[in-house]
Amino acid sequence: MIKILFICHGNICRSVSAHYIMNYLLQEEHLSEEVFVDSAATSMEEIGNPIYPPMQRALEGHHIPIGNHHARRVNKTEYETFDLIIAMDEENKYNLNRLFDNDPDNKVHYLMEYTDTPDAIIDDPWYTRDFETAYREISKGCSGLLEAINRKNI
């Protein structure tokens, strides 16, 4: 089983969206039993909070099933648990590299690495207020990640 952990700052917008979008795509491809997905934050600010309402509306507008999410913080022991740890931007990756001793097994990647724009990051819609763009970018990244999984490049 492949285990993927999506990470953003608060785990209320980007990483939780990637979590639910990826679960939806895996279910559509009948791969839910082969890939485990979770999400977490690098900060403590939103711990316990649900998906941010505007992000939830964007997901629901695209018919993405949403579970009973409560934001949580990533911990150091998860480095051994997950095969891929996917950051949304530079700050997330920086914090993950500090937490995971500079990523000795090269598990930390950006979501957009799996697209035709591998150097792109996903801006935080908490600040941009552009939840639709965040949804589109995350969906693109998750689709590319799914293709990599299907090609056995993961």
N, C-alpha and C positions, 0 to 999 in steps of 0.2 A: 504494500500500500504506500502511495506517495502522500506525504503530509506537507501541506502548505499553510504558512502563517502570513497573513496580510497585516501590515503595520502602517499606522499614521500617527499623528500627534495625539488625538483625543479618543479615537475609536468610536466616533459618533457620525462621521461622514464618509471619508474615502475608504478606510480599511473595512468597515462593516459593509459598505456597498460592494466592494470587491468580493467579500465573503459570500454575500447573498447572490450576486450575479454569477460568481463561479459555481456555487451550488446549483443554481438554475441551469447553467450550461452543462454541468456534469450530469444532472438528471436527464436533460434532453438527449444526451449522448449515451445514456445508460452506463455511466462510469462512476456513479455515486459510491459504489462498493469498493472502487479501486483508488479513490482519492479522498482524503480527509482535508477539510478546510476549516480554518479558524481565523480570528482577527484579534488584534490588541493595539494598545496605545504605547507610546514611549513616555507619556506624561501621566501625572496623577489627576489632572484637572477635572476630567469628566467621569472618573471611575464610578460605576453603578448607573450612569445615565443611559437612557434609551437612544435610539437613532435620532439625530437632530431632525425635527419635524419637516423642514424644507427638503432635506435629503430623502426622507421617507416618502414624501409626496412624489419626488422625482422617480424613485424606484417603483412605487405603486403605479405611477403613470405609464410605466413600461411593463407592467404586469409581472414584476419580480416579486416572488413570495418572500415575505419577511417573517422571521421568527421572533422570539421573545428576547431581544438583545439587551444586554447591559454591558457598558464599556468596562474593559479591564486593562490592566497594565501587563506588558510582556515581562517575563522574568528570565534570568540568566540560564536556568535549567532547561528552558525550551529550545535552546540551541541544539541539544542532543536529540530532542523529540522530533523536530521538523526537518524535512529535507530541503525545503525552500523557505526563505523568509523574505517577503516582498515588501519593499519600502516604496512610499509614494513620492518622496522628495529627498533633497540633500540632507535636510535637518534630521529626518527619520533615519537615513542611512548612517549619518555621523553618529547619532545616539546608539544605534544598533552595533556599530563597530566598536564603540566604547564598551558597551555592555558585554559583547561577545568576543572580547580580546582580539580585535582586528580581524574577525571572521576567518579563522585558520582553514576551514573547509570550503570556503567560497560559497556559502549558502545564501548570503544577502545580496539581493538584486533589486533593481527598479522594475516596476510592473511594465513600463513602456519598453523595456529591453526585448520584449516578445512581440514587438510591432515593427512597422516600417519606419518608425521614428524612435529608435532605441535610446537616443540621448534626451528625450523629452521627460519632463516630470509632470505630475498631476498636481496642479495648484489646489490649495485648500479652499473649498467653496465657502467655508466659514467666513473667510476674508473676502473672496471675490464675489460672493453671493450668486455665483453662476453654477447652479446645481445641475442644470442640463448639460453643460460642457463637461463637468466632472463625471456625470453619468456616462456620456459618450466616450470619454477617454478611458475610463475604467472598463467599460464594456469592450472597447478595442483591445486593451491590454489583456483582459481575461480571455477573450477569443484567441488571441495570439498565444497565450500560455496554454490554453487547451490544445491548440494545434501542435505545440511543442510536446505536450504530453502524448498526444496521439502518434506523433512521429518517434516517440521514445527518446526524445532529446532531453529528457529530465531525469 
